[in-house]
Amino acid sequence: MSFDPDAYNELTVTEAPIPGMYVIQLPVHGDSRGWFKENYQKAKMEALGLPAFEPVQNNFSYNDRAGATRGLHAEPWEKYVSLANGRVFCAWVDLRAGESFGKTFSLELNPGIAVFIPRGVANGYQTLEDNVTYTYLVNAHWSPEVKYVAVNLFDPALEIAWPIQKEQAVVSDKDLANPLLKDVTPLEI
């Protein structure tokens, strides 16, 4: 399935089922050469309800084949996630202390959809096609000393409907060893 840039005409910011998380529909302008989008535009997005966000680092994750699966990690910073190309299935789990602890949300991303993720919400994704470039802005610098909380991608209690099953997914040993939700201490944010 290829990306249709004509399907994305208007900038919208909508709150997701997880508190503080937002789904952003990005206008994509296509012609015979390909397409163009403003991936992040602070003033316009904040006017539509996106929280103030001051990114300090931009990261790219290139995934060469369908089924590459990463996460679920809750880092101590906010993230703005989008795609340069391709399609991914994304899943999130609220690991913050409170009523929404353990709440999940999932969505398919393409270049016309972005997501703002508050700190304390675990983020994971699975590529749905080969050669996908996943990109994210963060508002704190990464370092090897950074501690984050994680939860197992395939914990049955999360009921995440990964399109590519665990047996066919490409997952790191580290991510496979993440704890089950019942063993995660909720984050005090």
PyMOL CGO cylinders between C-alpha atoms (Angstrom):
from pymol import cmd
from pymol.cgo import CYLINDER

trace = [
    CYLINDER, 0.00, 0.00, 0.00, 1.55, 3.29, -1.02, 0.3, 1, 1, 1, 1, 1, 1,
    CYLINDER, 1.55, 3.29, -1.02, 1.19, 6.64, 0.70, 0.3, 1, 1, 1, 1, 1, 1,
    CYLINDER, 1.19, 6.64, 0.70, -1.39, 8.98, -0.87, 0.3, 1, 1, 1, 1, 1, 1,
    CYLINDER, -1.39, 8.98, -0.87, -0.32, 12.59, -0.18, 0.3, 1, 1, 1, 1, 1, 1,
    CYLINDER, -0.32, 12.59, -0.18, -3.67, 13.91, -1.44, 0.3, 1, 1, 1, 1, 1, 1,
    CYLINDER, -3.67, 13.91, -1.44, -5.39, 12.33, 1.57, 0.3, 1, 1, 1, 1, 1, 1,
    CYLINDER, -5.39, 12.33, 1.57, -3.71, 14.82, 3.94, 0.3, 1, 1, 1, 1, 1, 1,
    CYLINDER, -3.71, 14.82, 3.94, -4.78, 18.41, 3.31, 0.3, 1, 1, 1, 1, 1, 1,
    CYLINDER, -4.78, 18.41, 3.31, -5.37, 20.04, 6.67, 0.3, 1, 1, 1, 1, 1, 1,
    CYLINDER, -5.37, 20.04, 6.67, -3.28, 20.43, 9.82, 0.3, 1, 1, 1, 1, 1, 1,
    CYLINDER, -3.28, 20.43, 9.82, -5.16, 19.02, 12.81, 0.3, 1, 1, 1, 1, 1, 1,
    CYLINDER, -5.16, 19.02, 12.81, -4.16, 18.28, 16.41, 0.3, 1, 1, 1, 1, 1, 1,
    CYLINDER, -4.16, 18.28, 16.41, -6.34, 15.79, 18.30, 0.3, 1, 1, 1, 1, 1, 1,
    CYLINDER, -6.34, 15.79, 18.30, -5.89, 14.46, 21.83, 0.3, 1, 1, 1, 1, 1, 1,
    CYLINDER, -5.89, 14.46, 21.83, -5.40, 10.68, 21.93, 0.3, 1, 1, 1, 1, 1, 1,
    CYLINDER, -5.40, 10.68, 21.93, -7.05, 8.35, 24.48, 0.3, 1, 1, 1, 1, 1, 1,
    CYLINDER, -7.05, 8.35, 24.48, -3.91, 8.56, 26.66, 0.3, 1, 1, 1, 1, 1, 1,
    CYLINDER, -3.91, 8.56, 26.66, -3.90, 11.91, 28.55, 0.3, 1, 1, 1, 1, 1, 1,
    CYLINDER, -3.90, 11.91, 28.55, -1.36, 14.43, 27.24, 0.3, 1, 1, 1, 1, 1, 1,
    CYLINDER, -1.36, 14.43, 27.24, -0.77, 12.52, 24.00, 0.3, 1, 1, 1, 1, 1, 1,
    CYLINDER, -0.77, 12.52, 24.00, -1.73, 14.05, 20.64, 0.3, 1, 1, 1, 1, 1, 1,
    CYLINDER, -1.73, 14.05, 20.64, -2.19, 12.82, 17.06, 0.3, 1, 1, 1, 1, 1, 1,
    CYLINDER, -2.19, 12.82, 17.06, -1.24, 15.36, 14.41, 0.3, 1, 1, 1, 1, 1, 1,
    CYLINDER, -1.24, 15.36, 14.41, -2.48, 15.17, 10.82, 0.3, 1, 1, 1, 1, 1, 1,
    CYLINDER, -2.48, 15.17, 10.82, 0.05, 16.94, 8.61, 0.3, 1, 1, 1, 1, 1, 1,
    CYLINDER, 0.05, 16.94, 8.61, -0.77, 18.64, 5.30, 0.3, 1, 1, 1, 1, 1, 1,
    CYLINDER, -0.77, 18.64, 5.30, 1.19, 16.88, 2.56, 0.3, 1, 1, 1, 1, 1, 1,
    CYLINDER, 1.19, 16.88, 2.56, 1.56, 18.54, -0.83, 0.3, 1, 1, 1, 1, 1, 1,
    CYLINDER, 1.56, 18.54, -0.83, 2.22, 16.17, -3.73, 0.3, 1, 1, 1, 1, 1, 1,
    CYLINDER, 2.22, 16.17, -3.73, 2.96, 16.59, -7.41, 0.3, 1, 1, 1, 1, 1, 1,
    CYLINDER, 2.96, 16.59, -7.41, 4.70, 14.66, -10.18, 0.3, 1, 1, 1, 1, 1, 1,
    CYLINDER, 4.70, 14.66, -10.18, 8.04, 14.90, -8.30, 0.3, 1, 1, 1, 1, 1, 1,
    CYLINDER, 8.04, 14.90, -8.30, 6.80, 13.42, -5.01, 0.3, 1, 1, 1, 1, 1, 1,
    CYLINDER, 6.80, 13.42, -5.01, 5.58, 15.28, -1.93, 0.3, 1, 1, 1, 1, 1, 1,
    CYLINDER, 5.58, 15.28, -1.93, 6.48, 17.94, 0.66, 0.3, 1, 1, 1, 1, 1, 1,
    CYLINDER, 6.48, 17.94, 0.66, 5.32, 18.49, 4.24, 0.3, 1, 1, 1, 1, 1, 1,
    CYLINDER, 5.32, 18.49, 4.24, 6.09, 20.76, 7.18, 0.3, 1, 1, 1, 1, 1, 1,
    CYLINDER, 6.09, 20.76, 7.18, 6.89, 18.01, 9.65, 0.3, 1, 1, 1, 1, 1, 1,
    CYLINDER, 6.89, 18.01, 9.65, 6.87, 20.21, 12.75, 0.3, 1, 1, 1, 1, 1, 1,
    CYLINDER, 6.87, 20.21, 12.75, 5.69, 23.81, 12.90, 0.3, 1, 1, 1, 1, 1, 1,
    CYLINDER, 5.69, 23.81, 12.90, 5.67, 25.06, 16.48, 0.3, 1, 1, 1, 1, 1, 1,
    CYLINDER, 5.67, 25.06, 16.48, 3.44, 28.14, 16.18, 0.3, 1, 1, 1, 1, 1, 1,
    CYLINDER, 3.44, 28.14, 16.18, 0.74, 26.52, 14.04, 0.3, 1, 1, 1, 1, 1, 1,
    CYLINDER, 0.74, 26.52, 14.04, 0.62, 23.31, 16.10, 0.3, 1, 1, 1, 1, 1, 1,
    CYLINDER, 0.62, 23.31, 16.10, 0.57, 25.04, 19.48, 0.3, 1, 1, 1, 1, 1, 1,
    CYLINDER, 0.57, 25.04, 19.48, -2.27, 27.27, 18.24, 0.3, 1, 1, 1, 1, 1, 1,
    CYLINDER, -2.27, 27.27, 18.24, -4.23, 24.07, 17.60, 0.3, 1, 1, 1, 1, 1, 1,
    CYLINDER, -4.23, 24.07, 17.60, -3.59, 22.67, 21.09, 0.3, 1, 1, 1, 1, 1, 1,
    CYLINDER, -3.59, 22.67, 21.09, -0.24, 20.89, 20.98, 0.3, 1, 1, 1, 1, 1, 1,
    CYLINDER, -0.24, 20.89, 20.98, 1.62, 21.50, 24.27, 0.3, 1, 1, 1, 1, 1, 1,
    CYLINDER, 1.62, 21.50, 24.27, 4.63, 23.82, 24.22, 0.3, 1, 1, 1, 1, 1, 1,
    CYLINDER, 4.63, 23.82, 24.22, 7.58, 21.73, 23.09, 0.3, 1, 1, 1, 1, 1, 1,
    CYLINDER, 7.58, 21.73, 23.09, 11.23, 22.78, 22.82, 0.3, 1, 1, 1, 1, 1, 1,
    CYLINDER, 11.23, 22.78, 22.82, 13.11, 20.06, 20.91, 0.3, 1, 1, 1, 1, 1, 1,
    CYLINDER, 13.11, 20.06, 20.91, 16.88, 19.83, 21.41, 0.3, 1, 1, 1, 1, 1, 1,
    CYLINDER, 16.88, 19.83, 21.41, 17.67, 16.68, 19.41, 0.3, 1, 1, 1, 1, 1, 1,
    CYLINDER, 17.67, 16.68, 19.41, 16.39, 15.02, 16.22, 0.3, 1, 1, 1, 1, 1, 1,
    CYLINDER, 16.39, 15.02, 16.22, 16.84, 11.25, 15.86, 0.3, 1, 1, 1, 1, 1, 1,
    CYLINDER, 16.84, 11.25, 15.86, 16.32, 8.88, 12.92, 0.3, 1, 1, 1, 1, 1, 1,
    CYLINDER, 16.32, 8.88, 12.92, 15.84, 5.13, 13.05, 0.3, 1, 1, 1, 1, 1, 1,
    CYLINDER, 15.84, 5.13, 13.05, 16.23, 3.37, 9.70, 0.3, 1, 1, 1, 1, 1, 1,
    CYLINDER, 16.23, 3.37, 9.70, 14.63, -0.08, 9.45, 0.3, 1, 1, 1, 1, 1, 1,
    CYLINDER, 14.63, -0.08, 9.45, 15.54, -2.14, 6.41, 0.3, 1, 1, 1, 1, 1, 1,
    CYLINDER, 15.54, -2.14, 6.41, 12.75, -4.71, 6.56, 0.3, 1, 1, 1, 1, 1, 1,
    CYLINDER, 12.75, -4.71, 6.56, 9.13, -5.16, 7.49, 0.3, 1, 1, 1, 1, 1, 1,
    CYLINDER, 9.13, -5.16, 7.49, 8.62, -6.57, 10.97, 0.3, 1, 1, 1, 1, 1, 1,
    CYLINDER, 8.62, -6.57, 10.97, 11.38, -4.55, 12.69, 0.3, 1, 1, 1, 1, 1, 1,
    CYLINDER, 11.38, -4.55, 12.69, 9.85, -4.04, 16.14, 0.3, 1, 1, 1, 1, 1, 1,
    CYLINDER, 9.85, -4.04, 16.14, 11.18, -1.66, 18.81, 0.3, 1, 1, 1, 1, 1, 1,
    CYLINDER, 11.18, -1.66, 18.81, 10.03, -0.65, 22.28, 0.3, 1, 1, 1, 1, 1, 1,
    CYLINDER, 10.03, -0.65, 22.28, 8.12, -0.24, 24.50, 0.3, 1, 1, 1, 1, 1, 1,
    CYLINDER, 8.12, -0.24, 24.50, 10.26, 2.44, 26.19, 0.3, 1, 1, 1, 1, 1, 1,
    CYLINDER, 10.26, 2.44, 26.19, 9.19, 5.38, 28.38, 0.3, 1, 1, 1, 1, 1, 1,
    CYLINDER, 9.19, 5.38, 28.38, 12.06, 7.84, 28.42, 0.3, 1, 1, 1, 1, 1, 1,
    CYLINDER, 12.06, 7.84, 28.42, 12.24, 10.88, 30.72, 0.3, 1, 1, 1, 1, 1, 1,
    CYLINDER, 12.24, 10.88, 30.72, 11.48, 13.35, 27.91, 0.3, 1, 1, 1, 1, 1, 1,
    CYLINDER, 11.48, 13.35, 27.91, 8.72, 14.26, 25.51, 0.3, 1, 1, 1, 1, 1, 1,
    CYLINDER, 8.72, 14.26, 25.51, 8.79, 13.02, 21.91, 0.3, 1, 1, 1, 1, 1, 1,
    CYLINDER, 8.79, 13.02, 21.91, 7.37, 14.13, 18.60, 0.3, 1, 1, 1, 1, 1, 1,
    CYLINDER, 7.37, 14.13, 18.60, 7.32, 11.07, 16.32, 0.3, 1, 1, 1, 1, 1, 1,
    CYLINDER, 7.32, 11.07, 16.32, 6.85, 11.02, 12.55, 0.3, 1, 1, 1, 1, 1, 1,
    CYLINDER, 6.85, 11.02, 12.55, 7.95, 9.14, 9.45, 0.3, 1, 1, 1, 1, 1, 1,
    CYLINDER, 7.95, 9.14, 9.45, 10.14, 10.31, 6.61, 0.3, 1, 1, 1, 1, 1, 1,
    CYLINDER, 10.14, 10.31, 6.61, 8.84, 7.40, 4.56, 0.3, 1, 1, 1, 1, 1, 1,
    CYLINDER, 8.84, 7.40, 4.56, 6.97, 4.11, 4.90, 0.3, 1, 1, 1, 1, 1, 1,
    CYLINDER, 6.97, 4.11, 4.90, 4.33, 2.83, 7.28, 0.3, 1, 1, 1, 1, 1, 1,
    CYLINDER, 4.33, 2.83, 7.28, 4.54, 1.63, 10.86, 0.3, 1, 1, 1, 1, 1, 1,
    CYLINDER, 4.54, 1.63, 10.86, 2.13, 0.31, 13.45, 0.3, 1, 1, 1, 1, 1, 1,
    CYLINDER, 2.13, 0.31, 13.45, 2.74, 2.24, 16.69, 0.3, 1, 1, 1, 1, 1, 1,
    CYLINDER, 2.74, 2.24, 16.69, 1.65, 1.33, 20.20, 0.3, 1, 1, 1, 1, 1, 1,
    CYLINDER, 1.65, 1.33, 20.20, 1.84, 3.28, 23.44, 0.3, 1, 1, 1, 1, 1, 1,
    CYLINDER, 1.84, 3.28, 23.44, 1.34, 2.36, 27.08, 0.3, 1, 1, 1, 1, 1, 1,
    CYLINDER, 1.34, 2.36, 27.08, 0.88, 4.87, 29.87, 0.3, 1, 1, 1, 1, 1, 1,
    CYLINDER, 0.88, 4.87, 29.87, 3.37, 3.99, 32.61, 0.3, 1, 1, 1, 1, 1, 1,
    CYLINDER, 3.37, 3.99, 32.61, 2.68, 7.07, 34.73, 0.3, 1, 1, 1, 1, 1, 1,
    CYLINDER, 2.68, 7.07, 34.73, 1.19, 6.68, 38.19, 0.3, 1, 1, 1, 1, 1, 1,
    CYLINDER, 1.19, 6.68, 38.19, -2.53, 7.39, 38.20, 0.3, 1, 1, 1, 1, 1, 1,
    CYLINDER, -2.53, 7.39, 38.20, -5.83, 6.28, 36.72, 0.3, 1, 1, 1, 1, 1, 1,
    CYLINDER, -5.83, 6.28, 36.72, -4.46, 5.86, 33.20, 0.3, 1, 1, 1, 1, 1, 1,
    CYLINDER, -4.46, 5.86, 33.20, -1.57, 3.53, 34.21, 0.3, 1, 1, 1, 1, 1, 1,
    CYLINDER, -1.57, 3.53, 34.21, -1.55, 0.62, 31.76, 0.3, 1, 1, 1, 1, 1, 1,
    CYLINDER, -1.55, 0.62, 31.76, -3.85, 2.30, 29.24, 0.3, 1, 1, 1, 1, 1, 1,
    CYLINDER, -3.85, 2.30, 29.24, -2.84, 1.50, 25.67, 0.3, 1, 1, 1, 1, 1, 1,
    CYLINDER, -2.84, 1.50, 25.67, -3.35, 3.20, 22.33, 0.3, 1, 1, 1, 1, 1, 1,
    CYLINDER, -3.35, 3.20, 22.33, -2.26, 2.13, 18.86, 0.3, 1, 1, 1, 1, 1, 1,
    CYLINDER, -2.26, 2.13, 18.86, -2.31, 3.71, 15.42, 0.3, 1, 1, 1, 1, 1, 1,
    CYLINDER, -2.31, 3.71, 15.42, -0.79, 3.23, 11.99, 0.3, 1, 1, 1, 1, 1, 1,
    CYLINDER, -0.79, 3.23, 11.99, 1.59, 6.04, 11.05, 0.3, 1, 1, 1, 1, 1, 1,
    CYLINDER, 1.59, 6.04, 11.05, 2.56, 7.21, 7.57, 0.3, 1, 1, 1, 1, 1, 1,
    CYLINDER, 2.56, 7.21, 7.57, 4.23, 10.47, 6.47, 0.3, 1, 1, 1, 1, 1, 1,
    CYLINDER, 4.23, 10.47, 6.47, 0.92, 12.35, 6.92, 0.3, 1, 1, 1, 1, 1, 1,
    CYLINDER, 0.92, 12.35, 6.92, 0.47, 11.48, 10.61, 0.3, 1, 1, 1, 1, 1, 1,
    CYLINDER, 0.47, 11.48, 10.61, 2.68, 12.42, 13.58, 0.3, 1, 1, 1, 1, 1, 1,
    CYLINDER, 2.68, 12.42, 13.58, 2.29, 11.86, 17.33, 0.3, 1, 1, 1, 1, 1, 1,
    CYLINDER, 2.29, 11.86, 17.33, 3.29, 13.86, 20.41, 0.3, 1, 1, 1, 1, 1, 1,
    CYLINDER, 3.29, 13.86, 20.41, 4.13, 11.58, 23.35, 0.3, 1, 1, 1, 1, 1, 1,
    CYLINDER, 4.13, 11.58, 23.35, 4.41, 12.92, 26.91, 0.3, 1, 1, 1, 1, 1, 1,
    CYLINDER, 4.41, 12.92, 26.91, 7.16, 11.69, 29.24, 0.3, 1, 1, 1, 1, 1, 1,
    CYLINDER, 7.16, 11.69, 29.24, 6.22, 8.51, 31.04, 0.3, 1, 1, 1, 1, 1, 1,
    CYLINDER, 6.22, 8.51, 31.04, 4.30, 7.01, 28.11, 0.3, 1, 1, 1, 1, 1, 1,
    CYLINDER, 4.30, 7.01, 28.11, 6.06, 4.00, 26.60, 0.3, 1, 1, 1, 1, 1, 1,
    CYLINDER, 6.06, 4.00, 26.60, 6.50, 4.10, 22.84, 0.3, 1, 1, 1, 1, 1, 1,
    CYLINDER, 6.50, 4.10, 22.84, 6.96, 1.17, 20.46, 0.3, 1, 1, 1, 1, 1, 1,
    CYLINDER, 6.96, 1.17, 20.46, 6.56, 0.49, 16.77, 0.3, 1, 1, 1, 1, 1, 1,
    CYLINDER, 6.56, 0.49, 16.77, 6.64, -2.20, 14.11, 0.3, 1, 1, 1, 1, 1, 1,
    CYLINDER, 6.64, -2.20, 14.11, 7.50, -1.54, 10.46, 0.3, 1, 1, 1, 1, 1, 1,
    CYLINDER, 7.50, -1.54, 10.46, 4.87, -2.65, 7.96, 0.3, 1, 1, 1, 1, 1, 1,
    CYLINDER, 4.87, -2.65, 7.96, 7.12, -2.45, 4.91, 0.3, 1, 1, 1, 1, 1, 1,
    CYLINDER, 7.12, -2.45, 4.91, 10.81, -2.47, 4.03, 0.3, 1, 1, 1, 1, 1, 1,
    CYLINDER, 10.81, -2.47, 4.03, 13.04, 0.62, 4.15, 0.3, 1, 1, 1, 1, 1, 1,
    CYLINDER, 13.04, 0.62, 4.15, 11.19, 2.76, 6.70, 0.3, 1, 1, 1, 1, 1, 1,
    CYLINDER, 11.19, 2.76, 6.70, 12.72, 5.89, 8.25, 0.3, 1, 1, 1, 1, 1, 1,
    CYLINDER, 12.72, 5.89, 8.25, 11.22, 6.73, 11.65, 0.3, 1, 1, 1, 1, 1, 1,
    CYLINDER, 11.22, 6.73, 11.65, 12.17, 10.11, 13.10, 0.3, 1, 1, 1, 1, 1, 1,
    CYLINDER, 12.17, 10.11, 13.10, 11.59, 11.80, 16.42, 0.3, 1, 1, 1, 1, 1, 1,
    CYLINDER, 11.59, 11.80, 16.42, 12.28, 15.11, 18.09, 0.3, 1, 1, 1, 1, 1, 1,
    CYLINDER, 12.28, 15.11, 18.09, 13.01, 15.08, 21.83, 0.3, 1, 1, 1, 1, 1, 1,
    CYLINDER, 13.01, 15.08, 21.83, 13.25, 17.86, 24.40, 0.3, 1, 1, 1, 1, 1, 1,
    CYLINDER, 13.25, 17.86, 24.40, 16.22, 16.44, 26.31, 0.3, 1, 1, 1, 1, 1, 1,
    CYLINDER, 16.22, 16.44, 26.31, 19.57, 15.09, 25.17, 0.3, 1, 1, 1, 1, 1, 1,
    CYLINDER, 19.57, 15.09, 25.17, 20.19, 11.36, 25.12, 0.3, 1, 1, 1, 1, 1, 1,
    CYLINDER, 20.19, 11.36, 25.12, 23.15, 9.99, 27.02, 0.3, 1, 1, 1, 1, 1, 1,
    CYLINDER, 23.15, 9.99, 27.02, 24.19, 6.46, 28.04, 0.3, 1, 1, 1, 1, 1, 1,
    CYLINDER, 24.19, 6.46, 28.04, 23.39, 7.31, 31.67, 0.3, 1, 1, 1, 1, 1, 1,
    CYLINDER, 23.39, 7.31, 31.67, 19.72, 8.04, 30.97, 0.3, 1, 1, 1, 1, 1, 1,
    CYLINDER, 19.72, 8.04, 30.97, 17.41, 5.67, 32.82, 0.3, 1, 1, 1, 1, 1, 1,
    CYLINDER, 17.41, 5.67, 32.82, 14.06, 4.78, 31.36, 0.3, 1, 1, 1, 1, 1, 1,
    CYLINDER, 14.06, 4.78, 31.36, 11.25, 2.36, 32.12, 0.3, 1, 1, 1, 1, 1, 1,
    CYLINDER, 11.25, 2.36, 32.12, 10.17, -0.29, 29.64, 0.3, 1, 1, 1, 1, 1, 1,
    CYLINDER, 10.17, -0.29, 29.64, 7.40, -2.83, 29.32, 0.3, 1, 1, 1, 1, 1, 1,
    CYLINDER, 7.40, -2.83, 29.32, 7.28, -6.01, 27.23, 0.3, 1, 1, 1, 1, 1, 1,
    CYLINDER, 7.28, -6.01, 27.23, 5.96, -5.50, 23.69, 0.3, 1, 1, 1, 1, 1, 1,
    CYLINDER, 5.96, -5.50, 23.69, 4.14, -8.82, 23.74, 0.3, 1, 1, 1, 1, 1, 1,
    CYLINDER, 4.14, -8.82, 23.74, 2.67, -8.77, 27.26, 0.3, 1, 1, 1, 1, 1, 1,
    CYLINDER, 2.67, -8.77, 27.26, -0.80, -10.34, 26.80, 0.3, 1, 1, 1, 1, 1, 1,
    CYLINDER, -0.80, -10.34, 26.80, -2.21, -7.98, 29.46, 0.3, 1, 1, 1, 1, 1, 1,
    CYLINDER, -2.21, -7.98, 29.46, -1.60, -5.04, 27.08, 0.3, 1, 1, 1, 1, 1, 1,
    CYLINDER, -1.60, -5.04, 27.08, -3.74, -6.59, 24.33, 0.3, 1, 1, 1, 1, 1, 1,
    CYLINDER, -3.74, -6.59, 24.33, -1.72, -4.89, 21.57, 0.3, 1, 1, 1, 1, 1, 1,
    CYLINDER, -1.72, -4.89, 21.57, -2.70, -6.32, 18.16, 0.3, 1, 1, 1, 1, 1, 1,
    CYLINDER, -2.70, -6.32, 18.16, 0.73, -6.26, 16.48, 0.3, 1, 1, 1, 1, 1, 1,
    CYLINDER, 0.73, -6.26, 16.48, 0.15, -6.88, 12.75, 0.3, 1, 1, 1, 1, 1, 1,
    CYLINDER, 0.15, -6.88, 12.75, 3.28, -9.06, 12.55, 0.3, 1, 1, 1, 1, 1, 1,
    CYLINDER, 3.28, -9.06, 12.55, 3.32, -11.72, 15.25, 0.3, 1, 1, 1, 1, 1, 1,
    CYLINDER, 3.32, -11.72, 15.25, 6.21, -12.16, 17.70, 0.3, 1, 1, 1, 1, 1, 1,
    CYLINDER, 6.21, -12.16, 17.70, 7.52, -15.24, 15.88, 0.3, 1, 1, 1, 1, 1, 1,
    CYLINDER, 7.52, -15.24, 15.88, 7.98, -13.29, 12.61, 0.3, 1, 1, 1, 1, 1, 1,
    CYLINDER, 7.98, -13.29, 12.61, 9.00, -9.95, 14.15, 0.3, 1, 1, 1, 1, 1, 1,
    CYLINDER, 9.00, -9.95, 14.15, 12.61, -8.73, 14.28, 0.3, 1, 1, 1, 1, 1, 1,
    CYLINDER, 12.61, -8.73, 14.28, 13.13, -7.74, 17.94, 0.3, 1, 1, 1, 1, 1, 1,
    CYLINDER, 13.13, -7.74, 17.94, 16.26, -7.13, 20.02, 0.3, 1, 1, 1, 1, 1, 1,
    CYLINDER, 16.26, -7.13, 20.02, 17.01, -9.46, 22.92, 0.3, 1, 1, 1, 1, 1, 1,
    CYLINDER, 17.01, -9.46, 22.92, 16.96, -6.39, 25.17, 0.3, 1, 1, 1, 1, 1, 1,
    CYLINDER, 16.96, -6.39, 25.17, 13.39, -5.51, 24.19, 0.3, 1, 1, 1, 1, 1, 1,
    CYLINDER, 13.39, -5.51, 24.19, 12.25, -9.13, 24.52, 0.3, 1, 1, 1, 1, 1, 1,
    CYLINDER, 12.25, -9.13, 24.52, 13.55, -9.07, 28.11, 0.3, 1, 1, 1, 1, 1, 1,
    CYLINDER, 13.55, -9.07, 28.11, 11.46, -6.03, 29.12, 0.3, 1, 1, 1, 1, 1, 1,
    CYLINDER, 11.46, -6.03, 29.12, 9.23, -6.73, 32.14, 0.3, 1, 1, 1, 1, 1, 1,
    CYLINDER, 9.23, -6.73, 32.14, 5.51, -7.44, 32.06, 0.3, 1, 1, 1, 1, 1, 1,
    CYLINDER, 5.51, -7.44, 32.06, 3.19, -4.60, 33.03, 0.3, 1, 1, 1, 1, 1, 1,
    CYLINDER, 3.19, -4.60, 33.03, 2.42, -6.25, 36.39, 0.3, 1, 1, 1, 1, 1, 1,
    CYLINDER, 2.42, -6.25, 36.39, 6.13, -5.93, 37.25, 0.3, 1, 1, 1, 1, 1, 1,
    CYLINDER, 6.13, -5.93, 37.25, 6.51, -2.25, 36.27, 0.3, 1, 1, 1, 1, 1, 1,
    CYLINDER, 6.51, -2.25, 36.27, 6.54, 0.38, 39.00, 0.3, 1, 1, 1, 1, 1, 1,
    CYLINDER, 6.54, 0.38, 39.00, 4.40, 3.34, 37.86, 0.3, 1, 1, 1, 1, 1, 1,
    CYLINDER, 4.40, 3.34, 37.86, 6.39, 6.50, 37.17, 0.3, 1, 1, 1, 1, 1, 1,
    CYLINDER, 6.39, 6.50, 37.17, 5.83, 9.55, 39.33, 0.3, 1, 1, 1, 1, 1, 1,
    CYLINDER, 5.83, 9.55, 39.33, 5.93, 12.44, 36.85, 0.3, 1, 1, 1, 1, 1, 1,
]
cmd.load_cgo(trace, "trace")
